[in-house]
């Protein structure tokens, strides 16, 4: 929950990846190329304009053991935290082996490192599955749908449902708050207001958890964080706020 990490932005993301490719080439040579698939915040930064930053890069990493050393060298050079590029998300519920199949080509760096990103509807499915109200998951969902609407290439509910089924077997495993948000965003044309509302709620949740962590160091865990948040900032309020986006005359 530390706010002191060096942020990764759209501008420096590619700088770090370019440097990573160079370091990997120096260590590994050119015989065995590497591949990383950007997940989460890094994928949002690479493809969209509404997100300002992330604090680490979640990825699927397919490379020799030299990649770990290359990651550490880039961290040292740019004063990045350990694990600035990591595959930790593969131990969470939002990971699916199918992600390898649904990624698409992004760029190749130094003729050795190929970068891929997850297609939009599958990225949405991952964000829905994660559903964290104290990070960017909810606002990212709205932002992605908003940008696709503006570009004239909207993502339909059917596309999202199909992606959820492909990755996780069906929407029964998706958290209630995530489904409530998806329903809200699909029935409104005011994406901007909904985005700002959700982002404000995420910031409030994050600030509450930071204060809790200060008062009770090392008490927060991945198992209890949602319960602590629910007690300190009622998650039911999130669902009530979304009711504003129901069309008039509906229940």
PyMOL commands that set and color helices and strands:
alter all, ss='L'
color gray80, all
select helices_A, chain A and resi 10-28+41-47+66-78+88-91+99-102+120-130+137-150+157-168+171-173+176-186+191-215+225-232+235-245
alter helices_A, ss='H'
color red, helices_A
select strands_A, chain A and resi 8-9+34-39+53-54+57-62+85-86+103-109+113-118
alter strands_A, ss='S'
color yellow, strands_A
deselect
rebuild
show_as cartoon
